[in-house]
Amino acid sequence: MSQESLTADLCRAARRARGKQGNLTYKGREQALARLACFLWRGGFQIHTTGQLKEKHITAWAADMVARGCSKRTIANNLAHVRTALEGIKRRPFADKMSNAALGIAGASRAGTKVPMSREEFEPYRAAVAAIDPGIAMVLELELEFGLRAEEGVQSIKSLADWVRVLLNPIGDGFVTIVHGTKGGRTRRSPPLDRARAVDTLLRAIALIEHHGGRLVRKPDLKRAMDRYHYVVRKVGMTGEKAPHSLRYAYATAHLQRLKAVGVSRQEAAAGVSTWLGHGDGRGTWVELVYGREELASAEVANV
């Protein structure tokens, strides 16, 4: 058997594990398992199937990642994919034995790596992107207004007219339904940051789409559209803490602040915003830690 055969066996085992596995999670898991297979074969370990994995193999891979300078969070994520494969072949007790603590990588921070970008900070970036590609600048505006991921923004062209009708309906709740490009194909309903501004943004986006022949990003398929998107945002310096995902942080922070200002409890506010972001109400604590940590930090300072 080859390295490719081991990778395939690991992936098959992971697919048999419990729980829903979204497309992006599946791709990330497949890449992590391929890295493990590559490490084992280059290291001379005679491993052909998932069932042959032993403690020494996983320990050696974790040590190799530490030696290469990988962060604790990166190592923990990679090992979580291996545990999923082990669970898929009924080796859950062994998977649990290979905990982060046992491997010396416990305590990895789950805090987000971006910071919320205010509209004042966003405007120079938006203008720079618009000078290169107006369609991508419009995608960024939609990301900020509706808390969209990049792919959701690029694919939102299929929903913009529906969103306008919803937001112009005086008796509606102002929540739009986000369907296309979502993680794991999970549909969600989310409110914009400002209803009137959202309508104006959507109308401008629709006009731009008509001018661009039915697209915001003028590429023939999604892959090339996303490649163009990432190229342009990097070109204007939207990287690191100020990458486009920081617009989603700003959306989450603004809603957390608003909900708490009207008396909604911290726990309920986090659960609500988690749902609007597409994470589900069970991940409120995670949303507070990742998206709302700046807002929470400022609130704690104010209370001192």
Beta strands, then each sheet from edge to edge (+ up, - down):
strand 1: 176-178
strand 2: 188-190
sheet 1: 1+ 2-
end
